[in-house]
């Protein structure tokens, strides 16, 4: 499948990438090869095949939550660039 230069430029703009002409050509060829391979995969008969997230069964191993004393406020704020009372002071982001 042929990817047009215009499409590569659009994808690069969405990804905030600056590409030179040689990169646009190369990436266009590579994207075309990827899409051609995907078309080939779409020809496979997958009827009756269950979707799988992993090829090996996985199980989360979680530790039990334990209630512990929290970090003292003084220690938590020790390396903060700015504080106000017992809170971190940050720049206002909502006007």
Backbone bond lengths (Angstrom), bond angles and torsions (degrees), N, CA, C in turn:
res aa  C-N    CA-C-N  psi(-1)  N-CA   C-N-CA  omega(-1)  CA-C   N-CA-C  phi
1 X - - - 1.444 - - 1.529 108.30 -
2 X 1.293 116.63 134.60 1.465 122.21 -177.45 1.528 109.77 -92.94
3 X 1.298 116.05 127.65 1.462 122.38 175.79 1.528 106.91 -101.21
4 X 1.300 116.38 124.11 1.463 121.68 -178.78 1.531 110.13 -73.51
5 X 1.308 115.39 152.80 1.469 122.15 178.59 1.532 110.40 -57.49
6 X 1.325 115.83 -38.15 1.465 121.32 -179.88 1.536 110.31 -60.45
7 X 1.342 117.34 -39.35 1.462 121.49 179.29 1.527 111.24 -68.72
8 X 1.328 116.09 -39.51 1.471 120.00 177.60 1.524 109.64 -63.30
9 X 1.320 116.78 -42.34 1.476 120.62 179.04 1.524 110.67 -62.98
10 X 1.330 116.69 -39.12 1.464 120.74 179.13 1.533 110.54 -65.05
11 X 1.323 116.66 -45.72 1.471 120.97 178.62 1.527 110.28 -62.48
12 X 1.335 116.71 -42.29 1.467 120.79 179.16 1.530 110.55 -62.69
13 X 1.329 117.39 -40.26 1.462 120.63 179.35 1.527 110.25 -64.60
14 X 1.343 117.14 -41.99 1.469 120.55 178.15 1.521 111.52 -62.66
15 X 1.338 116.73 -35.10 1.461 121.91 -179.47 1.523 112.06 -88.06
16 X 1.333 116.61 2.57 1.473 122.69 -179.16 1.529 111.43 58.12
17 X 1.361 115.74 44.20 1.455 121.50 179.57 1.518 109.75 -110.80
18 X 1.310 116.03 140.89 1.464 121.17 171.83 1.518 106.95 -102.98
19 X 1.318 116.02 118.94 1.457 120.66 -179.12 1.522 110.03 -116.02
20 X 1.323 115.74 141.32 1.467 118.50 173.02 1.529 107.70 -84.62
21 X 1.319 116.62 175.69 1.470 121.37 -175.11 1.530 112.16 -60.84
22 X 1.323 116.60 -40.81 1.475 119.98 -178.99 1.534 110.41 -64.97
23 X 1.340 116.87 -40.17 1.466 121.15 179.04 1.529 110.71 -66.50
24 X 1.329 116.84 -38.66 1.466 120.07 178.34 1.519 110.58 -61.18
25 X 1.323 117.00 -42.94 1.460 121.27 179.01 1.531 110.48 -65.08
26 X 1.331 115.81 -47.23 1.473 120.61 -177.94 1.526 111.11 -62.97
27 X 1.333 116.74 -47.65 1.458 120.08 -179.48 1.524 111.33 -66.17
28 X 1.322 117.14 -33.88 1.459 120.79 176.26 1.525 110.50 -61.36
29 X 1.342 116.65 -45.40 1.469 120.84 177.41 1.528 110.86 -62.63
30 X 1.346 116.49 -45.47 1.462 120.28 -178.01 1.527 111.73 -64.50
31 X 1.325 117.22 -43.25 1.467 120.11 178.13 1.521 110.46 -63.68
32 X 1.316 117.02 -37.87 1.462 120.89 176.73 1.518 111.68 -61.82
33 X 1.331 116.98 -41.88 1.466 121.31 178.44 1.531 111.00 -64.77
34 X 1.319 115.96 -39.69 1.466 120.32 178.90 1.532 110.07 -63.34
35 X 1.322 116.76 -46.50 1.464 120.12 -179.64 1.527 111.55 -65.47
36 X 1.332 116.60 -35.89 1.467 120.41 176.94 1.530 110.03 -63.07
37 X 1.325 117.08 -41.40 1.469 121.21 178.41 1.527 110.76 -65.52
38 X 1.320 116.94 -39.79 1.469 120.37 178.93 1.521 109.94 -63.92
39 X 1.336 117.10 -39.84 1.467 119.94 176.21 1.529 110.41 -59.70
40 X 1.322 116.18 -40.56 1.459 120.68 178.84 1.532 110.33 -63.64
41 X 1.338 117.13 -42.13 1.467 120.81 178.23 1.525 111.61 -64.35
42 X 1.327 116.94 -33.78 1.466 120.42 -179.99 1.523 112.30 -66.32
43 X 1.339 117.83 -16.58 1.458 121.57 178.90 1.531 111.63 -77.91
44 X 1.309 117.94 -15.13 1.469 121.11 -178.26 1.520 111.00 -68.18
45 X 1.319 115.42 142.79 1.454 121.07 175.79 1.529 108.09 -84.39
46 X 1.310 116.24 111.63 1.466 120.44 -178.33 1.519 111.60 -112.73
47 X 1.325 116.54 15.48 1.460 119.32 179.32 1.529 110.10 -63.88
48 X 1.317 115.19 130.92 1.460 120.18 179.56 1.524 113.68 84.69
49 X 1.312 117.86 -0.96 1.467 121.19 178.76 1.518 107.95 -93.51
50 X 1.315 115.63 121.02 1.459 120.84 -179.60 1.527 110.20 -73.04
51 X 1.323 118.38 138.45 1.464 120.05 175.14 1.520 110.43 -63.10
52 X 1.307 117.09 143.63 1.457 121.39 -179.44 1.528 109.40 -131.61
53 X 1.302 115.99 132.53 1.460 120.32 174.76 1.516 110.64 -81.96
54 X 1.329 116.03 -34.65 1.463 122.05 -179.29 1.520 108.42 -138.04
55 X 1.315 115.71 151.08 1.461 118.40 178.46 1.522 111.56 -81.67
56 X 1.326 115.99 -16.28 1.453 121.24 179.69 1.528 107.38 -119.11
57 X 1.334 118.03 135.49 1.464 118.46 178.25 1.538 110.91 -61.79
58 X 1.313 115.66 131.20 1.461 120.42 -179.49 1.518 110.39 -116.20
59 X 1.313 114.96 152.53 1.452 120.61 177.00 1.521 107.40 -140.07
60 X 1.320 116.26 131.52 1.459 119.82 177.40 1.520 109.98 -69.32
61 X 1.301 115.32 135.48 1.459 120.11 174.93 1.521 105.78 -111.24
62 X 1.308 114.61 106.51 1.457 119.97 -176.27 1.513 109.53 -115.49
63 X 1.302 114.76 143.99 1.453 118.68 175.37 1.521 108.64 -84.00
64 X 1.304 116.62 159.17 1.464 120.44 176.63 1.520 109.09 -71.24
65 X 1.323 115.74 144.12 1.455 119.94 173.71 1.521 108.97 -71.65
66 X 1.308 114.94 134.58 1.458 119.80 177.86 1.520 108.75 -124.41
67 X 1.294 115.94 133.77 1.457 120.93 177.93 1.521 107.92 -76.50
68 X 1.334 115.58 124.43 1.467 120.83 178.58 1.524 108.42 -133.84
69 X 1.311 115.14 162.70 1.461 119.22 175.42 1.526 108.71 -66.18
70 X 1.332 115.57 142.36 1.459 119.21 179.80 1.528 110.11 -84.17
71 X 1.302 115.46 170.18 1.454 122.40 179.39 1.530 109.23 -66.29
72 X 1.311 118.78 133.56 1.470 119.99 177.74 1.533 110.36 -60.19
73 X 1.330 116.29 143.04 1.468 121.83 -177.84 1.521 110.62 -54.42
74 X 1.310 117.63 -42.91 1.468 121.67 -178.97 1.531 110.50 -57.78
75 X 1.323 117.39 -44.41 1.468 121.53 179.55 1.528 111.40 -69.00
76 X 1.334 116.62 -38.80 1.464 120.58 -179.11 1.525 111.09 -64.38
77 X 1.323 116.77 -35.96 1.465 121.19 -177.35 1.527 113.30 -91.52
78 X 1.308 117.87 -1.89 1.467 121.65 -173.09 1.523 113.37 -56.01
79 X 1.321 119.61 -40.11 1.467 121.79 -177.13 1.524 113.22 -103.50
80 X 1.321 117.25 9.09 1.464 120.33 -179.25 1.528 109.98 -69.50
81 X 1.331 118.03 138.12 1.462 120.11 178.92 1.526 112.50 -66.55
82 X 1.344 116.81 -30.39 1.461 120.15 178.91 1.522 109.21 -150.51
83 X 1.328 115.20 141.08 1.461 120.09 178.24 1.517 109.25 -134.50
84 X 1.319 115.40 160.31 1.470 121.61 173.69 1.515 105.47 -138.77
85 X 1.315 115.70 105.59 1.456 120.26 -175.69 1.518 109.38 65.74
86 X 1.327 116.59 -123.32 1.459 119.29 179.66 1.530 112.42 -105.10
87 X 1.350 115.87 29.01 1.464 121.00 -178.76 1.533 111.08 -126.78
88 X 1.342 115.45 157.43 1.463 120.59 171.35 1.521 107.64 -74.33
89 X 1.316 117.48 138.68 1.458 121.52 176.93 1.521 107.11 -102.88
90 X 1.345 115.79 123.23 1.457 121.13 -178.31 1.512 109.75 -126.32
91 X 1.334 118.62 159.09 1.460 120.41 178.45 1.527 110.75 -65.09
92 X 1.301 115.60 146.04 1.453 121.77 178.16 1.529 108.85 -69.58
93 X 1.327 117.13 133.15 1.464 119.57 -179.51 1.524 111.94 -115.40
94 X 1.305 117.76 -13.39 1.464 122.10 179.37 1.512 107.25 -113.89
95 X 1.325 114.43 129.21 1.475 118.06 179.64 1.491 111.00 -100.56
